Amino acid sequence: MTAAELKQQDTYWRSVKATQIDPLFAKAVPFTKPKPGKDTPRPRTLETYLCESYSRALNHFGLEAQRSESFQLAADYFDWAAQLNPTSPSAQMNREFNKQWQSTKKAAEKLSDGIIDRLALFDGNWQAILSFGGPVDHPIGSLALGETFRRNGNFRQGAHYFERALRFDPENRGSQLMLISAAASSQLSDIALQKIASFRSTHSRTITEAEEMELLRSEAWARVGLNDMSAAEKMLISAAPRYPKNSAPWDTLVDIYLQLGRITNALSVLDRQLQAQPDSHRALINYGAINARLNKFAEAIPYYDRALKTAPNDEIGLFNRATANSKLDRLDAAQKDFETLLNVAKSNYRAVALFGLGDIHFRKKNKSLSLGYFRDFIKAAPEGAPEVAVAKERIKLLESGSSF
């Protein structure tokens, strides 16, 4: 925002505050730390709705002011937003960081206990956090959001947040590597290669093996983005023997082949990797997954068995093996893995496990259990999940009492 735009908006919001917002401060619902296993619903009154709505709006303007380097102006709006909605992680994060930055000009190293308690209410779901409280402008929050976008394939949005985190902590090597990875994955190959060269030049004597693997992975993808597959293959194949205990060169080459639909090449690399690294968890999962993709479910299961022997609570392994057994009508084995997955899952795999158990019990003719799992799935399913329509149809059938 320009200085004129900030002044205009500030004048408007201060007038609204004086007439409409000030009386609401006394109506704000205090934050209550959640107790394990107990969900305390928030009161839903007109005053609560207004407090939350105004809090989001004030927090958003505060963020725009802060991004325009008007930190003192932003402080007022973050403070008002946090007062109107004390439960909002966004407002609390922005207020605390704004205060810290103005006093120390240093990035936050960790989140306060108060912010962690508020984030716990949303179980790490950033879509819910932002919907409830509005946007965040906090280095740790920016990194978390960037990683969320990157993990979901929205690499350019992720890069935006990584760049914002670097605004406050430009020497943070982890943030630099995340930005490089996002650039490479966004097919901004020239930019990625420039940043890789700069990183290597600046830190030539202190690069760790973990950092080198991140750089190697990003450079390989950048070369692919420039249609130089031979260069990507050459650098990854030559790196594998130099780092015999590290799976990153193999994993990256497999990922590239799978992305390009070169299944035979991917299997060939996995064969070589498992000869060099027979207990590589990811290689075993990948080998099983490729077999499953080819509808060779019986052939996939031994690889999942080997992977889960070393990591029995691995969510991807449990889900893949449960799915393979389900496809083979080995319902008891599938049920066991879905039940384990439900107990250990800390992500969207929990919803997947609920649907899987609903399906298994539906096929076993266990009406009450199937109905219960499908109902729980509907509550836990992420927005737009394709299985929702199937679950609703089956719930309707089970509730009707018709035979199935």
C-alpha positions in Angstrom: 0.0 0.0 0.0 1.1 3.6 -0.7 1.4 6.1 2.2 -1.7 7.8 1.0 -3.7 4.5 0.9 -2.5 3.6 4.4 -3.6 7.0 5.7 -7.0 6.8 4.0 -7.6 3.3 5.4 -6.3 4.2 8.8 -8.7 7.2 9.0 -11.6 5.0 8.0 -10.9 2.2 10.5 -10.3 4.6 13.4 -13.7 6.2 12.8 -15.3 2.7 12.7 -13.5 1.8 15.8 -14.8 4.8 17.7 -18.4 4.2 16.8 -18.8 0.4 16.3 -15.8 -1.5 17.6 -15.0 0.1 21.0 -18.2 -1.2 22.6 -17.3 -4.7 21.5 -14.0 -5.1 23.4 -16.0 -5.8 26.6 -17.9 -8.5 24.7 -14.9 -10.4 23.5 -14.7 -14.1 24.6 -11.5 -14.8 26.6 -9.2 -17.5 25.4 -9.5 -20.8 27.2 -6.6 -23.3 26.9 -8.0 -26.6 25.5 -8.0 -29.6 27.8 -6.9 -33.0 26.3 -9.9 -34.9 25.1 -12.4 -32.1 25.8 -13.8 -29.8 23.1 -15.2 -26.6 24.6 -17.5 -24.9 22.0 -17.3 -21.2 21.6 -20.5 -19.2 22.3 -22.2 -18.2 19.0 -23.8 -14.8 19.6 -24.1 -11.7 17.4 -21.4 -10.0 19.5 -19.0 -13.0 19.1 -19.6 -12.9 15.3 -18.9 -9.2 15.2 -15.8 -9.5 17.3 -14.4 -12.2 15.0 -15.3 -10.4 11.8 -13.8 -7.1 12.9 -10.8 -8.9 14.3 -10.1 -10.4 10.9 -10.5 -7.1 9.2 -8.3 -5.2 11.6 -5.7 -7.9 11.5 -5.7 -7.8 7.7 -5.1 -4.1 7.6 -2.4 -4.4 10.2 -0.7 -7.0 8.0 -0.9 -4.6 4.9 0.6 -1.8 7.0 3.5 -4.1 8.2 4.2 -5.2 4.7 4.4 -1.6 3.8 7.1 -1.2 6.6 4.7 0.8 8.8 5.3 -1.3 11.9 4.0 1.2 14.4 0.8 1.7 12.6 0.4 -2.1 12.3 1.0 -2.5 16.0 -2.3 -0.7 16.8 -4.3 -2.9 14.5 -2.8 -6.2 15.6 -3.5 -5.2 19.2 -7.1 -4.4 18.6 -7.6 -7.6 16.6 -6.1 -9.6 19.4 -8.3 -7.9 22.0 -11.5 -8.5 19.9 -10.7 -12.2 19.4 -8.2 -13.5 22.0 -8.5 -17.0 20.6 -7.2 -15.9 17.1 -3.7 -17.4 16.5 -3.2 -15.0 13.6 -3.7 -11.9 15.6 -1.6 -13.1 18.5 1.2 -14.2 16.2 1.2 -10.9 14.4 1.0 -8.8 17.6 3.8 -10.7 19.4 6.2 -10.6 16.4 5.5 -7.0 15.6 6.4 -6.0 19.2 9.5 -8.2 19.1 10.7 -6.9 15.8 10.2 -3.2 16.7 12.3 -3.7 19.9 15.0 -6.1 18.7 15.0 -6.2 14.9 15.4 -10.0 15.2 13.3 -12.8 13.9 11.4 -15.0 16.3 13.3 -18.2 17.1 10.2 -20.0 18.5 6.5 -19.5 19.2 5.3 -18.5 22.6 3.3 -21.0 24.6 0.2 -18.9 24.2 0.4 -19.1 20.4 1.1 -22.8 20.5 -2.0 -23.3 22.7 -4.1 -21.4 20.2 -2.7 -23.2 17.2 -3.5 -26.5 18.9 -7.2 -25.7 18.6 -6.8 -26.1 14.8 -4.6 -29.2 14.8 -2.2 -27.6 12.3 -4.9 -26.9 9.7 -3.7 -23.6 8.2 -6.8 -23.2 6.1 -8.9 -23.2 9.3 -6.4 -20.9 11.1 -6.5 -18.3 8.3 -10.3 -18.6 7.9 -10.8 -18.0 11.6 -8.3 -15.2 12.3 -7.0 -13.9 9.0 -3.5 -13.8 7.5 -0.2 -13.9 9.4 3.1 -12.0 8.9 5.4 -13.9 11.2 8.6 -15.7 10.0 7.7 -19.0 11.6 4.1 -18.8 10.3 5.4 -17.8 6.9 7.6 -20.9 6.8 4.8 -23.1 7.9 2.4 -21.7 5.3 5.1 -21.9 2.6 5.7 -25.5 3.4 2.0 -26.2 3.4 1.6 -24.7 -0.1 4.8 -26.5 -1.3 3.6 -29.8 0.0 0.3 -29.4 -1.8 2.0 -28.5 -5.1 1.4 -24.8 -5.0 5.1 -23.9 -5.3 4.8 -20.3 -6.3 2.5 -19.5 -3.4 5.0 -21.3 -1.2 7.9 -19.2 -2.6 6.0 -16.0 -1.7 5.9 -17.0 2.0 9.6 -18.2 2.0 10.6 -14.8 0.6 8.6 -13.1 3.3 10.3 -15.2 6.0 13.7 -14.2 4.5 12.7 -10.5 4.8 13.1 -10.8 8.5 15.9 -13.4 8.6 17.9 -13.1 5.4 20.7 -15.3 6.6 18.5 -18.3 7.5 19.9 -21.1 5.4 16.9 -23.3 5.8 14.6 -20.6 4.4 17.0 -20.0 1.5 16.9 -23.7 0.6 13.1 -23.8 0.8 12.9 -20.9 -1.5 15.4 -22.5 -3.9 13.3 -25.8 -3.9 10.1 -23.9 -4.5 11.7 -22.0 -7.5 13.0 -25.2 -9.0 9.6 -26.9 -8.6 7.8 -23.9 -10.1 10.0 -24.3 -13.2 11.7 -21.0 -12.5 14.8 -22.9 -13.3 17.1 -20.0 -14.1 16.3 -18.3 -10.8 16.8 -21.6 -8.9 20.2 -22.1 -10.5 21.3 -18.6 -9.7 20.3 -19.0 -6.1 22.0 -22.4 -5.9 25.3 -20.9 -7.2 25.0 -18.0 -4.8 24.4 -20.4 -1.8 27.3 -22.6 -2.8 29.6 -19.5 -3.2 28.6 -17.9 0.1 28.7 -21.1 2.2 31.3 -23.1 0.3 33.3 -24.2 3.3 30.4 -24.9 5.6 27.7 -26.7 3.6 26.4 -29.7 5.4 25.5 -33.0 3.7 21.8 -32.4 4.3 22.1 -29.0 2.6 24.1 -30.5 -0.2 21.3 -33.0 -0.8 18.7 -30.2 -0.9 20.8 -28.3 -3.4 21.4 -31.5 -5.5 17.6 -32.2 -5.5 16.7 -28.6 -6.5 19.4 -28.4 -9.2 18.3 -31.7 -10.7 14.7 -30.5 -11.0 15.9 -27.2 -12.4 17.8 -29.0 -15.1 14.7 -31.0 -15.9 12.8 -27.7 -16.2 15.4 -26.6 -18.8 14.8 -29.9 -20.7 18.4 -31.0 -19.8 17.5 -34.5 -18.5 20.9 -35.9 -19.3 22.5 -33.3 -17.0 20.1 -34.2 -14.2 20.7 -37.9 -14.6 24.4 -37.5 -14.7 24.7 -35.4 -11.5 22.3 -37.7 -9.5 24.0 -40.9 -10.7 27.5 -39.6 -9.9 26.3 -38.4 -6.4 24.9 -41.7 -5.3 28.3 -43.4 -4.7 29.7 -40.2 -3.1 27.0 -40.4 -0.5 26.4 -44.1 -0.1 24.3 -43.8 3.1 22.1 -41.0 1.7 19.0 -41.9 -0.3 18.4 -38.4 -1.7 20.2 -38.9 -5.1 18.3 -42.2 -5.8 15.0 -40.8 -4.5 15.2 -37.7 -6.6 15.9 -39.6 -9.8 13.0 -41.9 -9.1 10.7 -38.9 -8.5 11.8 -37.3 -11.8 11.2 -40.5 -13.8 7.8 -41.0 -12.2 6.9 -37.3 -12.9 7.8 -37.9 -16.5 5.9 -41.2 -16.7 9.0 -43.3 -17.2 8.0 -46.2 -15.0 10.5 -48.7 -16.4 13.4 -46.2 -15.7 12.1 -45.7 -12.1 11.9 -49.4 -11.4 15.5 -49.8 -12.8 16.8 -47.1 -10.4 14.9 -48.6 -7.5 16.4 -52.0 -8.2 19.9 -50.5 -8.1 19.1 -48.5 -5.0 17.8 -51.5 -3.1 21.0 -53.3 -3.9 23.0 -50.5 -2.4 20.5 -49.6 0.3 18.3 -52.7 1.0 16.6 -51.1 4.0 15.7 -47.8 2.3 12.2 -47.1 3.6 11.3 -44.7 0.8 12.6 -47.0 -1.9 10.6 -49.9 -0.6 7.4 -47.8 -0.4 8.1 -46.5 -3.9 8.6 -50.0 -5.3 5.4 -51.2 -3.7 3.5 -48.1 -5.0 4.6 -48.6 -8.5 3.5 -52.2 -8.4 0.1 -51.0 -7.1 -0.1 -48.5 -9.9 0.3 -51.3 -12.3 -2.5 -53.2 -10.4 0.1 -55.7 -9.1 -1.2 -55.5 -5.5 0.1 -59.0 -4.4 3.6 -58.1 -5.7 3.4 -54.7 -3.8 2.6 -56.1 -0.4 6.1 -57.7 0.3 7.7 -54.3 -0.2 5.3 -52.6 2.2 5.9 -55.4 4.7 9.7 -54.8 4.6 9.2 -51.0 4.9 6.8 -51.3 7.9 9.1 -53.7 9.7 11.5 -50.8 10.3 8.8 -48.1 10.7 5.6 -49.9 11.8 3.7 -46.6 12.3 4.5 -45.0 9.0 1.3 -43.5 7.7 2.0 -43.9 4.0 3.1 -47.5 4.4 0.1 -48.4 6.5 -2.3 -46.8 4.0 -0.7 -48.3 1.0 -0.7 -51.8 2.5 -4.2 -51.5 3.7 -5.4 -50.4 0.3 -3.5 -53.2 -1.5 -5.1 -55.8 0.9 -8.5 -54.2 0.4 -8.1 -54.5 -3.4 -7.3 -58.2 -2.9 -10.3 -58.6 -0.7 -8.1 -59.5 2.3 -10.5 -57.5 4.5 -9.1 -58.6 7.9 -5.6 -57.5 7.0 -6.8 -54.3 5.5 -8.9 -53.6 8.6 -5.9 -54.1 10.9 -3.8 -51.6 9.0 -6.6 -49.0 8.8 -7.1 -49.4 12.6 -3.4 -48.8 13.3 -3.4 -45.9 10.9 -6.4 -44.3 12.7 -4.6 -44.6 16.0 -1.3 -43.1 14.8 -2.4 -40.6 12.1 -1.7 -36.9 12.7 -2.7 -35.7 9.3 -5.4 -36.2 6.6 -4.6 -39.9 6.8 -6.9 -40.0 9.8 -9.9 -39.2 7.5 -8.6 -41.7 5.0 -8.5 -44.4 7.7 -12.1 -43.6 8.7 -13.3 -44.0 5.2 -11.3 -47.2 4.8 -12.8 -48.7 7.9 -16.3 -47.6 6.8 -15.7 -49.4 3.5 -14.3 -52.6 5.1 -17.2 -52.9 7.5 -19.6 -52.1 4.7 -18.2 -55.0 2.7 -18.3 -57.2 5.9 -22.0 -56.3 6.4 -21.2 -54.8 9.8 -24.0 -52.1 9.5 -23.5 -50.2 12.8 -19.7 -50.1 12.6 -19.8 -49.0 8.9 -22.3 -46.3 9.6 -20.3 -45.0 12.6 -17.0 -44.8 10.6 -18.7 -43.1 7.6 -20.3 -40.5 9.8 -17.0 -39.8 11.5 -15.4 -39.5 8.1 -17.8 -36.9 6.9 -16.9 -34.8 10.0 -13.2 -35.2 9.4 -12.9 -35.1 5.6 -11.1 -32.2 4.0 -13.2 -29.9 1.8 -13.7 -31.4 -1.7 -12.6 -34.9 -0.8 -14.0 -37.2 -3.6 -14.9 -39.9 -1.1 -17.5 -37.7 0.6 -20.1 -38.4 -2.1 -19.6 -42.2 -1.7 -19.8 -42.0 2.1 -23.0 -40.0 2.0 -24.6 -42.4 -0.4 -23.7 -45.4 1.8 -24.9 -43.6 4.9 -28.2 -43.0 3.2 -28.4 -46.7 2.3 -27.4 -47.9 5.8 -29.9 -45.6 7.5 -32.7 -46.8 5.2 -32.5 -50.3 6.5 -32.3 -51.7 3.0 -30.2 -54.8 2.3 -26.8 -54.2 1.0 
